[in-house]
Amino acid sequence: MPDHFISQERAETDLLDCAAFLAERIKSSDGHAEAMSEIVPRYLAKGNVDLAAELANAVADPFSRDKLLIIVAEKCAELGDDEYALQLADAIEDHGLRAQALERVALVKAATGDVAKAAEVADAMAHPDFVYAGIAVFHASNGDEALADAALDQIEYPAARVSALHQISAARIGNGETEKALESLDRAIAAGLEIEHDEEKIRALCDIGTVFIDADRKDRAIETFELARGFAELLDNVHRDVFLVNCALGFLYSGSSDLADRALDLVTDKTQMASALLGFAREHWKRDEKEDAIDTLDEAYEILRSQRDAETRDSRARNSLLGSIATQFAGFGKTERGVEIALENQDPNEQMAALSQIAQILTVQKEDELARQTINSIGDDANRLFALIAVADAKQKIGENADSLARLNEAATLAAAVPQLSARSGALNEIAERYIGREMLEQARNLSLENLSVIAEIKDESSQAVLLANLSDMFGEANFEIADGEKQHLAKLVQKTEW
């Protein structure tokens, strides 16, 4: 029998402990790993590092185990237990993940000002460049440019130098030190041009161009995006169009519609072209060019609709974009059109997400009847319920608290009709959290008892453990003590478990 770390007594008196108790006894390797991926971070959030480490180390799947040990090691570094953090990092079997753990531990130390420890860890690493980048960012944030430059000089990998200079530049812009930021950005461009991998180089240049926009140096942004566009045009793989779209949008945000159009003319993939036009439409709307915005959005939709299956490289990306276009039509006041396009979506999840967002937009626009009709057009009971909760949130944001509560109470009533138990549990948890936000603790408590009954009916042990862990968050937020009602449910769950 494998070692277990949660006793029956603990499991019957604490939701998270009960979740861990159930998870420890899951026979499926994948199910055990899935549950522990939700449970271990919650113990870390409570500061229970030792138990989190034991639970992580007991995961049979090597990749999942190593990923969990990384986050435990990082937490130890945050708490100042560097020796334990490094022990956990050394226990990681995969060489790449072990290096990642050491890097994250060192970056925590650099960010918190323990530069000596960060440098010590870096000295033991084969590729410490991003740690030196973190050290450089720390020194720059303290105004010590000499030490920042010394750390930058230690970096051999140009992409790490770009990363450091990018962060330093952004921080200087935030502090109003624009001239210093521009100097850092010039150095970032020079480092970016040294990157050998073309895609990485283009991505770095686009990121730098965006920071130039933030610095209100659109002329320099255009120069940088032009560099990126030149490299992107030479690519002969699927990333070419993605980067050309990034450059087109960069030109647009920098104030050059002509260069934006030229870059877009080079794009051949219809999904990417439509994605760019969606960005163009939003920018037109932002500039109060409403007619141009709607015309451009129309063009994006027509291009995407004309894409044949044989032309589609990524159907998931296409469906996601179609949902975004539908939602944007509603945002532009073309609600009926938005709903029609949302209902065309072949991905039910994307369809639901778009309809839910449209209902929220209509709520903000005080079109309650249309919002209700939109929610009713969602076929799945669970998705319709989550959309109703989202509308309640929208009502609260615009100050219509009574209507918001009415929608929330309606959702609580309708939850019992959701046939999928996991979805019902998730909805009950969402509603209870909102009751807590309104200080309606009795209602939240009643829903928690109902939720425990639902969780007890679920056959999949991994889902049970995950949902209990989710419920424990709500109890922690409300500072609820485990009462007799909850203890009875937990005892039943524990007693059902095969030892």
HELIX and SHEET records of a PDB file:
HELIX    1   1 GLN A    8  ALA A   11  1                                   4    
HELIX    2   2 LEU A   15  GLU A   24  1                                  10    
HELIX    3   3 SER A   29  ALA A   45  1                                  17    
HELIX    4   4 VAL A   49  ASN A   57  1                                   9    
HELIX    5   5 PRO A   62  LEU A   79  1                                  18    
HELIX    6   6 ASP A   82  ASP A   90  1                                   9    
HELIX    7   7 HIS A   95  ALA A  111  1                                  17    
HELIX    8   8 VAL A  115  ASP A  123  1                                   9    
HELIX    9   9 ASP A  129  SER A  141  1                                  13    
HELIX   10  10 GLU A  145  ASP A  153  1                                   9    
HELIX   11  11 PRO A  158  GLY A  174  1                                  17    
HELIX   12  12 THR A  178  LEU A  193  1                                  16    
HELIX   13  13 ASP A  198  ASP A  214  1                                  17    
HELIX   14  14 LYS A  218  GLU A  233  1                                  16    
HELIX   15  15 HIS A  239  TYR A  253  1                                  15    
HELIX   16  16 SER A  257  ASP A  265  1                                   9    
HELIX   17  17 LYS A  270  LYS A  286  1                                  17    
HELIX   18  18 LYS A  290  ARG A  305  1                                  16    
HELIX   19  19 ASP A  309  GLU A  311  5                                   3    
HELIX   20  20 SER A  315  GLY A  331  1                                  17    
HELIX   21  21 THR A  335  GLU A  344  1                                  10    
HELIX   22  22 PRO A  348  VAL A  364  1                                  17    
HELIX   23  23 ASP A  368  ASN A  376  1                                   9    
HELIX   24  24 ASP A  381  LYS A  397  1                                  17    
HELIX   25  25 ASN A  401  LEU A  414  1                                  14    
HELIX   26  26 ALA A  415  ALA A  417  5                                   3    
HELIX   27  27 LEU A  421  GLY A  437  1                                  17    
HELIX   28  28 LEU A  441  GLU A  457  1                                  17    
HELIX   29  29 GLU A  461  ALA A  478  1                                  18    
HELIX   30  30 ASP A  484  LYS A  496  1                                  13    
END                                                                             
